[in-house]
Structure formats: structure tokens, C-alpha cells
Amino acid sequence: MTRDASEGEGFLHQGTWRESTKTGSFVTSIKNVLFPQRQHKQSTGPDEKPRSSNDDFEGIELDDKPRWWKTLQLRTFITSLTGLILAILSFVFGVGCGLGIGVPYYGGSSLSHAFSRPANAHSIPDDLPIISAAQLTNRTELDLATGFTFGAPQVREYNFTISLGLAAPDGFWKPMVLVNGQSPGPLIEAGTGDTVRVRVANHLPNATTSVHFHGIDQRQTNWMDGVAGVTQCGIPPGGEWTYEFAVDGQRGTFWYHAHAAVQYTDGLYGPIVVRDPRELVPRADAERILFLGENHHAYAGELVGHYLAASSPWEPTEAGVEPLSDNLLLNGQNAFDCSVVSTTYNSSSHQKNKPGCTGGQVYATNIRPGTTMRLRLINHSSYLSYWFSIDRHPLTIVEIDGIEVEPIVSQGVHVNIGQRYSVIISATEKIGDYAIRSALEEECFLPYSTYTSKGLESIGYQAKGILRYEREDESGVVARRDGDADTAEIKETATNPWGCSDMPFDMPKPMRRAAAYELGEGDPSHIVDFQFRQVGEINRIFLNKTSWSPYQGDATLWQAADANFTADVDGVYHNWGFRLDQQVLLVPDGSGAVQVAINSLDAMEHPFHMHGHSVQVVGWGPGRYDASAASAAPGATATTWNLANPLRRDTFTVPAESHVVIRFRADNPGIWVLHCHVAWHLEAGMLVSFLERPDDLKRLLTEMDSEVRELSESFCPKRAGRGV
């Protein structure tokens, strides 16, 4: 069932609840089913007395209380303690049995840190502020109707407050992590050459946070990259941190998101648009930001704990099964059938056919006939990729991850997690409504899931929005029209010809041509393998036999500042205090370029994101990369090479049981991470770091503003003398 936001009982208006005498207090109903142990007032009159807890539970059986609230605190403690003990015992046992043979030890720390539990899975207060649908999404910003103007380079300032709130992006109320009470968060809009300054205040009650600006190179400002445990320690509750960076030499579509635990899954993300009058894309009459994503009806901070454990509510007999979402979203919203009960985490059973679910709203946007529109697509999901299309409207792809490309006309485009595409559509069809589709490619995840999501089944595995044509009456006023095209009768016009991967790597041609970086003598060439492994009953993912966990009391960057660097012949550091769960690959000072081959030994595709660089995708092929036979000569290896004008991007897909070879120029000193952008896989350890030009990095840290450095280090308990 769908509802217009202005209809029905219990509509939230200007931050207060308009209550219905027919159903009683809607807000009380929601809080009773979400937080039944807390007393609430029913605002039916000035003389109303507080209801007792027995009144609040009237008609609600104990099992009707939300499972995420009943069990979160106890389960988090038990699973954390049990998981830590099992990890230690399992790893020691595994080494004895051969499981850990060849695992490099990076010195210094005890095995108790090897497979740490999520740091930010904490209890949720039961008095969260309630956020209406109108408050949750800023359509003016997402429609890019901001009146942005170019000028001399300037500082663009933003203030972000990170907090928890109770919101219903698809009509189902759930706790969310919000930016200024919004999800998606506020738009960051700047011009090439500008400086962006974002003050972040952490109002989360008991969790650290950080913000990563996805796709921004952060040249000379590695400490602003926002990776908790790597480039900074998380901003503590009640703390503030100001991110400041330049956007020189970049343009296009980017986004920001939390890089601490799975907070972006719960709503901490937003758009970035970098304007450049010299951008090499066709001008469009209108623009829209369009986020493609998923929605879990349970708090992701709890879901990740189950994913890493021996079993989960959605798959009690098997470890390592990713939680499937209950719905899909377009720009943070969608409709939902309130009668559907989640098969991922049965926290929704208490709300079935109760006023806590309102049905949500379908995304719709208008276009004038005869005009063009640029859609800036961004996938903010935690697990799923999508085939995006609009019925009867071909897409002209003009930008990929901030890189202008020669126009490619397609019926749709595959968008993996973290990727961005700008596509231009032309309003040349008859006046009417046309379906916007963000469809799951079922073959990309169903074969690897041991269960299915009833929520996803109920929407046919796709989010549908509406592209609505306008027409003007004789007075020039835009009027609503009787649709000549009914979206319910329009069959999908496009299927994905590329399966579970990006379009062929050699199809997009960057407009700003550049040959592949040449590897000089002594330039590093690394190979990264990844595998899913069980360490006892703990689910982990290993890159080069190392499963990453973020530092809890320190950051890799600050360890690098204190270190004397000595690398082995493989370019891997062994002797500067790294724990077993850290791997840092060396890019020495004086390097010209770096080559990295990523081997997938897994049966599903994975989206990889490189921080600090847009990389060139220079090679790809089935199976493992054979470095001994590597050559650009045709037929020399199973690798297909593209060295003339290779695609450049920061987020790329490694197909199943295949390899991809990337290169980047070693010109940005810092600790830069390469990781899978499936949120669950990152939490399971699917990350490796590159230490690029360590001497230059130490110099930058020495020249860093002393107050900024002091504040950053104060967030790290080890450096602040508070222990871990």
C-alpha cells in the first residue's frame, strides 16, 4: 500500500504528530511497538496522566517486542566476548592444523586483536527523535536546484551533525544514522579549485564515527580521508572534527559516507558534485542526483555482528551468509507492502498490520517534453548492484566516477556499489509516466544466498520510480495530464548484456586521453589474492592471508609517522609494530607508477574501491593473473591488455574467478586503502593498505598544522595516554 505524504492518520507535520481520534496517538503506537518497555504519554488531552508500563503492553505479547531492541545489548556483549575467545582459540588451532601457514606476522601486538568484533555495534536509545519523510529527504538539493555559480576559488563550508533518529524511508519505522536529520545527507557542491570545509559533530550516544569523501583524491591531505583506524581514529561521541581539502583537478559526481563500522548502511551518506565549466560533457537542461540503494528493516549495527558470527537469524545453519535487504530505495525512499514480514531479521513481525508501517512513497520526478536531463547515478548499497534503466528512454553515458567519457548509448547501465555514472536522457516520448527501474540482477546474488528475502520478492527484485512528463496549458502553467503511457502496462525495455560485471573495460574511452602509466625499473608490482575462510566459527575474509581489522586505539597513519621503514623483497612491512590483522604494501619514494593485480578466487563478483587515486584498468582476464607470463603482446597470457587510453575510475568490479590489473601514478603520499565495497565484506577484513612515498608522507605530517594534528591524535586512546 502506498500513501501520499499528506494523507492519512498520523502524518508528521512540522516536527509534531497530528493524531487521530480514531486510532489514538500514532506516535505512541509506533513507540509502543518499537520501544514497548518505555512509558509514553498519549497526547489526547491536557489532563492525561502517564500510562503505566502495563498499559503500554496491553494487547502486545512479550514476543511482539522488537527483537533488535530486546536482544541488542545482551547479544552484542555475548557475541563480542564469545567471538573474541573463539577467534583466539581458533586461530591458534588453525595455525597448528595448517590453516595459518604462511600468514605474515607484522609484529608487536597480541593475537587478541587479530579478529576484533565491530567497534560500533552499541545499544540504541529508546527516545529517538522522529523524522518525517519530508524532513528526511531534501528534494531541492537532490534535484540540484541550488543556483550554484562559478567564481574565483573559494572555501565552501558545511556543518554536519551526525545523530540517531527514527525514520521510515519506505514507510517502515527504523533507527537510522542521519546527517542533519537527513538521509541522504546534505549536498556538498563545489567548483574545481575550491576548498571544501566540513565540520562534523558526532552526536551519536556511544559510537565513534568518521566521514570518507568517496572519489576525492585528498592530495597532500591524507589525514582527511576519513577511514577510521587507518587515516584517523574515529570522532568520539560529543567530539568534533573539521575535514578540509581541495578539489583541484577533479570534476563530476562523488559521494560521502561513513567509514566506521556499517553506519552508512544505516543512513550516513550523501552526494558531492564538483562543477567545472570546462567539463567535457554535453550540457543538459536539468539535472538530478539519483541514489540507488537498499533498505534493511533492522539496524545494520546488529546485522553485521550476526554476519561475522557462526550463525544468524536469517541462516541458522551456515556462517558467512550476507543479510539480504527488505526493500530497495531510489533517493532514499520507496513504497513497501506492510503485510510482508522480513525473512532476514524477524524484527518486523510485531508491526505486521499495525500502524507502525505506513506504506511509504514511490520516487517520482518531472521532465519537460523536448528537454534533456542529466541523471547522476550513485550506488550507496551495502551488498547489491543494479541494472538501471528507464522505459523507452535510452541512456547516454557521459561520466564514470568523475571521469568524462566518449558518449555511450545504452538501454541501461550496470552500477555496482560505490560507482557513479552520469547519463543523459531526452524527453522525446509521448506525454505520460515512464518507469524508472533499479533492478537486481538476480543471477549475481541468488545463487550465493541460501535464503531469499520476502521483501525483495514482493517488489519483483527492483525499485520502480516514475519519470513524469509535464505539459503546459495555454497560460504556460504546467498542468497534470492524463497519462498516455501507463507504467503498469509498459514492459521492461532493456536487459543487462554484461551480466554481473561492469561494461567491458575497454568500452569506455576517457575524453581526456592518457596512455597507461609505464612501469620503470624498481616500480612496485603487487598481487592481491582474496579468499573467504572460517577461523573456527568466525567468518573472515583474507587478502594475501591477512584479514584486516581497524585499530581501536590508534591509526595506521600515526604509526607510519613514528616508524623507520624497512621492507622485504615483496614490499611488505614486517617490523614496525603492525598487528597480525594489518597488511601494508610499500610504494617507495621515487616510484613512478604502481601495478596491482587482484585475483578473485570467489564465485561472485566484488566491487573494489581505491582511495587516493583514480586507477587505470589496464588488464583483465579469467582465473589468476600470471605475472611470469605477463606481457602486452597478444596471446602471451590470459590477460587482455588495454594500454592506449585505458578506463580510469576509483571503483571497479572484479568478476568472479577472474583477475583485474590496475595501475596508478605514485604521486600522492599517504596511507591509501584498497577494499571491497560490500559493507559486510569490509567488516570481515577485505582491505589492504598501500604506504605511498613514506618519506614524503612523514614530511607532510611534520608540516601539518600542529593544532589539527594534536586534535586528530587526541581521538586515539593510545596516543592520548588513555590505553585501549
N, C-alpha and C positions, 0 to 999 in steps of 0.2 A: 504494500500500500504506500502511495506517495501523498505528500501533503504540500501545499504551498505554505511558505513560512508564516504567512499572515493569517492562516486559518486554524481553526480547531482550538480545543481547550488546552490550557497550559502553555500558551505561547509566551515566550520570554520577551518582554518589551522593555528596552532601555535599562536592562540590568535587574529588573524586578519581575516577579511572576504574576501574570494575570490569571487568577484562579477561577475555577469553575465550581459553582454550587452543585452542579450535577455530579461531579466526580470527586469533590473535595479538593484539597491542595495538591496540585500536580507535583510541585517541588517536594512536598512531604512524601508523596508516593514514590518518587524517584529515590529520595534519600532513605526511605524505609527499605526499599529493595536493595539498594547499594550499600547502605550503612545501617543495617537494622539494629545494631547494638547501641546506637546513639539516640538520645532523646531529641525530638524536634517539636517546635510549636506548629500548630495548624492555624494559619492566619485567617480564621473565619470571623473574628470579631475582636474588639479591644479587650474584652473581659475573658478571653480564652485562657485557660490555665495550661501549663505544660503537660503534655501527655506523659504517662508513665511508660517505662520500657515494655510493660506487659501490653499496653495499648498499641505500641508500635509493632509488637509481634503478633497482634491479633489477626488470625487468618493466615499467618505465614508459618509454615512448619520450619523446624530447625534446618532441614536440608535445603530449604529455599533461600537461605542466606547465601550471598555470593561467595563462591569458593575462593576467588582471588583474595578476598578480604579475610575470610576465616583462617586461611592457611598460610598467608604470605609470610608473616613474621616467623612463625614456627618453622615452616618449611625452609625458608631462607637460611635460618640458623642451622637446622639439622643437615640440610644438603651441603651447606658450606663446610661444616665440620666433618661430615662423613666423606664428602668428596675429597677434602684435603688429606684425610688419613688414607683413603683408598689410593689416591694419586701417589703418595709417598711409597706405600707398600707395593703398589702395582708396578711402579717404575723400578724399584729395586729388584722385584721379582722378574720384571721384564728384561732387565739387563742380564740377569743370571740365565734366562732362557734364550737369550739371543735377540730379544726384541729391541734392545737399545744398542746393539753392537754398531759401532761406527758413529754414534751420536756424539758430536763435538761438545766438549765442555768448555764454557767460556769463562770459567774461573769464579772464585770469590764467594758465591752465595750457596746457601744450603739447598738441599733438594726440596725443602718445604715450600719453596717459592716456585717450583717447576711448573705446576699446573694450577695456578690460583683461580679461585672462583670469581665471578663478576663482582666488581667493587661497588657497583651502584644499584644492586637489587635490594632495595630497602622497603620498609613498610610505608603505606600510603595513608596520610591523614584522612579522617572521615568528615572533615568540614571544608572540603574544597569549594572554591568559588564556582558558580555555574555560569558557563559561557554559552550564549545563544549562537545560533547559526549565523545570524547577521554579524555578530562580533567576531566569530571565528575566522571568517574569510574576508579579506579586503579586495573587493572586486575592482575598485578603481585602480589599484596597483597592479593586479594580475592582468587587467586589460591595458596596462601601460598608458593610461590616460593621465599622465603626470605632468605634462607640459615641460618635459626636460629640455634644457637649452645648453648648447655648447658655449664654451668661452675659454678664457685663459685657464691653465691648470689650477685647480683649487682643491681644498680639503672638503670632502663630503663626509659629514658627521651623522652618526646614528647612535641611538641609545636602545639597547636590548635589555629587557628584564626576563629572565628565564624562571618560570614558575610552573606549578601544577594547577590544573583546572579540570573541571568535569564538563565534558563536551560531547556532542553527538554528531560527528561528521556525516554519518549516514542514517541518523535517527536513533541510533543505539548509544546510550549514555555510557561513557567510559572515562577513566582518568587519562589525562594527556599531559605531555610536557610542551609548554607553549612559549612563544616569543611575543612579549607584549600582549598576551592573551589571544594570540593568533596561531593558526596552523593552516596553510603555510604562513610563515612569518613575514615580517615587513620586507618590502623590496629594497635592495641595495642597487642604486643606479648611479653610474659614474661615467666619465669620459676618459678615453685613453690619455694617459699623462696625469690624471688626477691622483690624489692620495685619499684613501678610504680610512676613516677612523670610526671604530665600532666599540662603544663602551658596553661591556656585558656585566650585568649584575645578577649574581646567582641567588635566586630566592627559593631554590629547591630546599626542602626542610632538612634533608640529611644525605645529600648526594653531591659529589663534585661534578663539574661539567666543563666542557670546552667546545669551541666552535671552529670547524675547519671550513675554509673557503675553497671549495672544490673546483680545481682547474686554474686557480690563481697561482702563478709561479713563485711568489714570495721571494723575489730576487733580493739578496742582501738582508732578508728578514726571516730567516729560518725559524726563529723563535716565535713567529706569528702564525705558524702553520696550523696550530690548534689540535695537535694529536696528543691526547692525554697519555702520559707515560713515556713519550718519545721527545717531542719538542717543548713540552711543558708538563708540569703537574696540574691536575685539574683545579679549576677555580673552586675554592671551598664554599660551603653554604654560608651565605652572608657576605662573601667576598666579591670583589670587582676586578676586572681586568680590561684593559683597552687594547684592542687589536688595531694596529696601524700599518698600512702597506701601500705601496704604489702599484698602479696598474699600467705601467709603461709597456708598450709593445704588444698589448693584448686587446682583444675586442670580441664581442659576441655574447654567448649565453653561458652562464655559470650558475652555481648554486652554493649555498652554505648549509651545513648540517652539523649536529653534534658529533664529536669523535670521542665520546666517552660512553662505554657500555653500548646499549641499544636505545639510547634516548631519541635518536632521530626516528626510529620505528614508532615511538610514542608521540611524535609530532614536532620535534625540534628540527625544522628545516625551512628554507626559504629561497627566493630567487635572487640572482645577481645578473644585471645587464650592463655591459660595458659598451658605451657608444663611441663610434669613431666616424666622422664624416667621410673618411677615406675607406670605409669598409666596402669590400668588393662583393656586394650582394645587390640584387635588384631591389629598388625601393618598393614598398608595399603601401597601400592606402591605410591599412590598420594593422595593429599587432596584438597578439595575445600571448601571455605565458600560459602553458598548459602542463601541469604536473600530472604524471601518470603514476599511480601507486596502488597500495593495498591497505586494508584496514583490518586489524585484529581486534576482536571484541574483548580481549583480555590484555592486561598490562604486560608489555613486552619484557619489562624487567624481571617478571616471573617466568615468562615463557623460555627465556634463554637459560635459566637455571635448569629447567627440565630438559632442554635440548642437550645440555652438556652432561646430564646425569645418565644413569643406567637405563632409565625408562621414563616415560612421560604419560600424561593423561591421554594424549591422542594415540600413543603407541606403547602400551604397557609391556610388550614383549621384546622390543628391539630398541637399541640405543642409536643415537645419531640421526633420528628422523626429524627433518626440519618441520616446524609448525606451519601449516597452511593458513592463509588468511581467511577471514569470514566474508570479506567483500573486497571490491576494487573501487578506487576513487579516481575522479577527474577533478583536478584543482581542489583536492581535499574534501570532496563531497560526492554523495551518490544516494540512491534510494535503497531500501532494504525491506525484505519481507519479514515482518516481525514474528511470524509464526515459525521461522526456521531457527532451530537450536544448533549452536556451534558443535561441530564434531572435533574441533581442535582442542578447545578447553571449555568444558561444560559450565562456564560461569554465566551463561545466558539463560539457563533453564528457568531460573527464578523470575525472569522477565517475560516469559512467553505469554502473549495475550494480556499483558499488564501495561499500565500507562508509561512505563519506563522506556518504551520504544515507540517512536512517532513516525517511522517510515522514511524520513529523510527527503532529499530533493535531488532531482537529476540536474546535472550541469547543462546549461544552455548558453549560447552566445549568438549574437546577431551579426549579420553581414548585409551590406547594401548590394543589390544587383549591379553587375558590371564592374565591381571593385575587386581588389586583391587584398589578401590578408596574410601576414607572416605569423605562423604559429611557432613559438619557441618551446619545443617539447623537452621535458626533463623527467627522467625516471627516478623517483625517490623511494622505490621499493626496497625491501629487505631481502627478498628471495626471488621475485618473479620478473621476467622480461615480457615484453608485449609487442604485438604486431599492431601498429597504429594505422588507421585508415579513416576516410570519410566517404560515405557512399556517393558515387557518381562524381567525385572530385579527385582527380589526380593530384599528387603531391610533387612539388618541385623542390628537391633537397638542395639547399644553398650554403649551409653551415653545419659542421660537425665538430662538437667540442671546442668551439671558439676558433675554428679554422674554416675560412671561406673555401668552398669547393666549386668546381665547374658544375653548373646545374645538372641534376639527375632527375628525370621524370619517372615516377613510380606510382603504382596504385597504393602503396603503403610503405612502411619502414619498420624494421626491427629495432627496438630501443631497449638496450639492456640497462642494468642498474647503474646509476651514476652518469649515464651517457646523455648528451644533449644533441638535438637536431633542430635546425630551423628549416621549416618547409613553407612554401608559398602556395596558396590556393587561389583560384579565380572563381568568382561568383557568376558563372555563365549558365547555370541550370535554371529551370522554371522556378518561380517563387514557391516556396514550401519549406518543409522541415526535412533535414537530412541527418542520418545517424552518424555521429562521431563514435568510433569504436576503438577501444583499447583492449585487445583480445589476447588472452593467454594462448600460447602455443602449447597445447596440452601434451604433445609428444615430448616437450622439453622438460616436463617435471613429473607427469603422471607415472611414467614407467619407473621412476625412482622413489615414489612415495608409496608407502604400504597402506595408506588410508586416503580417503577423499574428503574434501570439505563440502558439507551440505550447503554452506553459504555460497561458495563458488558455483556449485551445481545449479543453485536456484537462479543465478543470473546468466547461465549459459557460458560461464568462464569468460565473460567480457563485461567491461564497463561501457555503458552507452550514454552519450550526451547528445545534444541537439545543436546542429548548425541551422539557424533560423534566418531565412531571407526576409528582408523588410521591403515594403513598398511605400511610396509616398502618395497621399491623396492630392487632390487638385490644389490644396492650400500649401502643399510642401511639407505637411506634418506626417511623420512616419506613423502608419497605422498598422494594426494587427491584420492579418489576412487569413482567409480560409486556405489551408494548405492545399496546394496542387499535388504535393507528394506526401504520402503518409509513411513515416518511418517504420511503422509496423508492417507495411507491405513491401518494403524495399529489401531485397536480398543483398547480402554482403557481396560487394563487387570485387574484392581482392583477397587473394590468399598469399601466404608468405612463400616465396620461391627459394628462400635461403635457409630454411629450417631453423635450427636453434642457434645460429651464429649471426654475426654482422654480415652485411652485404660483402661480396668478395673484396678482399683487402686492396686489390689493385683497381677496383672500380672508381672510387672517389679520387679526383685529381685536384690537389690543392691549387688555388688560384695564385698564391704566392709561391712560385715554384722553388724547389730546393732539392738537390741531389742528396742521396744517402750520405751520412757522415762517414768518412773513411777512417778505418782503424789504423792508427800508426803503430810503430814498434813500441811495445810496452803498454799500449792501451788495454784496459781490462776487458775481459770477456768472461761473463759468468753464465752458469747454467743453474736454473732453479727447478727442482722437482717438487711435486707435492703429492701427498698420499693421505688418505683417511685411515686412522689407526685407532684401536681401542687400547687404552692403558688401563688394564683391569676393567673397571666398569665406568671409566671416564672417557667420554668421546672427545678426541683431539684430532687436529689436522696438522701435518708436518710439512714444512718446506725445508728441503735439504736436511731432513732428520731433526729439525728443530721446530718445536711448537711454541709460538710466541704467547707471552702474557705481558700485559703492561706493568711497568714498575708502579708500585703503590706509594712508595716514599721518595722516589727520585725520578729523574727523566734522563733518557739516553743522551740528550743534548748536553746536560750539565756534567755527565760523566765524561763525555768527549772533551769538554773544556779542561778537565783535570788530568787527562790521560797523556801518556807518552805512547806513540803509536808504533807498533811493530806488527807486521803482517806475515803470515806464512805464504808459501808459494801459491796458494789458492786465493790469496787476497782476503782471508777470513781472520778476524782478530780473535786471539785466544788469551790475551794476557793483560787485559785492562779492566778486570773486575766484572765482566758480564756474567749473568746467571746462565743456567742451563737453558732457560726459555728465551734467550736472546741470540739472534744472529745478525751480524753487521758485515756487509760486504764492502770491501775497500775500493774507492775510486781515488787513486793517489793524486796529490798535487802534480801538475804538469801533464795530466791526462788530456788528450784531445777529445776522444769520444769513448763511449761505453757501449758494449753489446751485451744483451741479456737474452738468453733462450729459455723459455718457460715450457716445461714438459708437463702435460696433463696425463696422469695415469688413472684418471677417473672417467666414469661412464657418462658424466654430464658436463655441460659447458660451464665456464666460470668467467664472470666479468672482473678484470683486473684494473686497478686504478694506480697510476704513478703520480706521486706528489712531486712538486718542484719542477716538473718538465712536461711539455707535450712531446711524446716519443714518436719516432718514426717506426712504422710497422714495415720492416724490410723483408721478412721471410715467414713462411708458414708451410705446414705440411702434416701428413698423418704420422702417428707414432712419435717416437722420441727423436730429438734433434741429434744428429751425428756430427759432432764437432770435428772429428778426424777427417770426414769427407766433405766438410762444408766448403762450398765454392759457389761463386756466382755463375760458373759455367753451366749451361743447360745440361741436365741429365746427370750431373755429378753427385746429386744427393736427392733424397725425397723432399727436400725443402724447395719451395718455389720462392724465387727472389724477385724483389722489385726495388731497384736501386736508382732509377732515373728520377722519379718525383714521387716518393712514397707518401702514403697517407700519414698525416700527423694528427695525433689525438692523445688525450690523457687517460681515457678509459676504453679498453678494448676487450673483446671476447676471445678466450682461449677455448676452442672447440673440444669436445670430448675426445679423449685418447689421441690428442694431437699436440703439436708444438707451434709456438709463435716466437719469432725473433724480433726484438726491438732494439733501437739504438737511440741514444741521446747525447747531446754535447755536454761535456763535463765543465760547465761554466757557471755553476750555481752552488757555491759552498754550503753544505748543510747536512743534516741527517734527514734523508728523504725515504719514505716508506713506499713499498710496493705491496699491495694486498688485494685479496679477493673482496669485492664489494657486496657479497652476500653477508648481511649483518651477522647471521648465526655462524658462518664460517670464520669471519674475522674474530669473533669471540672465542672460537675453538682454536685459534692460533695461526691463521692463514695470513701471515705477514712476515716480510723480511725488510731490513733496513739497509740503505746504502749510505756510507760515510763518504761524502764527496769533498775532495780537497781539504783534508783535515787541518793542515797548517793555515790555510786561508780562513777556514771556519774559526779557528782559535783566535786569529787576528780580529775577525769581525766581533767575536764575543768580547774581546778586550776593549774594543772601541764602542761597544754597546752602551747606551745611556745607563748610567750607574743606578738610577732610581728604578728604571724599568727592570733591569736585571735583578736588583735586590728584591723587588716585589715578586717577580717570577720565581726566584729561588725560595722565597718565603712560603710559597704554596707547597713546597716539598718538605715533608716532615724530617727526612734525613738531613737535609741541608739547613733546616731551621732548628736543629738540635732537639727535635721532639721524638725521635725514634720513628719506628714504622707503625 
